[in-house]
């Protein structure tokens, strides 16, 4: 039987994954906000916890 023990390597990997998740999240929403400020009559609206793209353009990545 393998023992489940918390190792330093495991903690570092978990923190690393969390960091990347947050970073990607920030970049993604940052890009949306940037497009919002650059493109007129284009906004992101939050409806019932979901982000909905409202405007004449659809986001292109």
C-alpha positions in Angstrom: 0.0 0.0 0.0 1.2 3.4 -0.9 1.1 6.0 1.8 -0.4 9.4 1.1 2.1 11.8 2.5 2.4 15.5 1.8 5.7 16.2 0.3 7.3 19.6 -0.4 7.4 18.7 -4.1 3.7 18.0 -4.0 3.0 21.4 -2.4 5.2 23.2 -4.9 3.5 21.5 -7.8 0.0 22.4 -6.4 0.9 26.0 -5.9 2.5 26.1 -9.4 -0.7 24.8 -11.0 -2.9 27.2 -9.1 -0.6 30.1 -10.1 -0.8 29.2 -13.8 -4.6 28.8 -13.5 -4.9 32.3 -12.0 -2.5 33.8 -14.5 -4.4 32.3 -17.5 -7.6 33.6 -16.0 -6.3 37.1 -15.6 -4.9 37.1 -19.1 -8.2 35.9 -20.6 -10.4 38.4 -18.8 -7.8 41.1 -19.3 -8.0 40.5 -23.1 -11.8 40.9 -22.9 -11.5 44.1 -20.9 -9.0 45.4 -23.4 -11.3 44.6 -26.3 -14.1 46.3 -24.4 -12.1 49.5 -24.1 -10.8 49.5 -27.7 -14.0 48.5 -29.6 -17.0 50.8 -29.3 -20.5 49.3 -28.7 -19.1 46.1 -27.4 -19.5 45.0 -23.8 -19.2 42.0 -21.6 -22.3 41.6 -19.4 -22.6 39.3 -16.5 -26.0 37.5 -16.4 -26.7 34.9 -13.7 -23.0 34.3 -13.1 -22.2 33.8 -16.8 -20.3 36.2 -19.0 -22.2 37.1 -22.1 -20.7 38.8 -25.1 -23.0 41.7 -26.2 -22.1 43.7 -29.3 -21.6 43.7 -33.0 -18.3 41.7 -32.9 -17.6 38.2 -31.7 -14.4 37.8 -29.8 -11.5 36.4 -31.9 -8.5 34.9 -30.3 
